[in-house]
Amino acid sequence: MSTDTLLATPTGPRQSRSVPDLASDRATVLVVEDDPILLSTLSYNLGREGYDVLTASDGEAGLAVARAEHERIDLIVLDIMLPWMSGFQVLRAIRSYSQVPVLLLSARGDEQDKVDGLELGADDYVVKPFAQRELLARIRAAVRRHAIPSVRPPTLITRGPLQIEPSRRRISVNGRELALRPKEYGVLLTLALEPERVFTRQDLLDTIWGEDVIVDERTVDVHVSWLRGKLAEAGVEPDVIRTVWGAGYRFVVPSSDGRPPDGAV
């Protein structure tokens, strides 16, 4: 497949230019892609935007670079179909030690691939072929969210048997830690901070994924479903996260036994 439809191909000498936002601080992006033309094109365009670019052409090499340079990498652009190790395998390994933003690339738009990627901890998913402006906008947004700290919430949030410690990103139920993926944690924290407030899906997308990221609203539903399942396994009624039909979701503070209060709808 020609990369002409993907990104502008380098033509002539590199031009100096001013770069917006955080790219001017020389954020570092690792690109793991086995198509040499696309890899070169992505590297060139990211360089023009002011990023330092690291590259790898197979899964094993990509994981090795990610581990060796983890302290300086601000974002990883990761193809799914890679030699030696798939993008999913690389992502799973990265998530064992880092929460660096990962943007997946795939020639397949299959919904299950998207769900699998999000479940493993990907921050975004882009289907080839893609437009240059969209990809760069997604990268800028992800780097910005990773670099700028959010407003600090309370030290400890108690909601029935649920305890949330934002500074440690720790959630426990009756003293037992509940393991959540980053976006699941974000959904629960956002809802629990303001019980009974109705959050639309777009509210949650803007707060957790970022206003500049283009993500389908169904992504919120998928994460809420996963979150309800984990709450149920921990002994908290999943109905503490209520669907408000035609609007979004709200959090109902559970009683000490993990059940929503009587009469909550």
Order of alpha helices (4+ residues) and beta strands (2+ residues): beta-alpha-beta-alpha-beta-alpha-beta-alpha-beta-alpha-beta-beta-beta-beta-alpha-beta-alpha-alpha-beta-beta
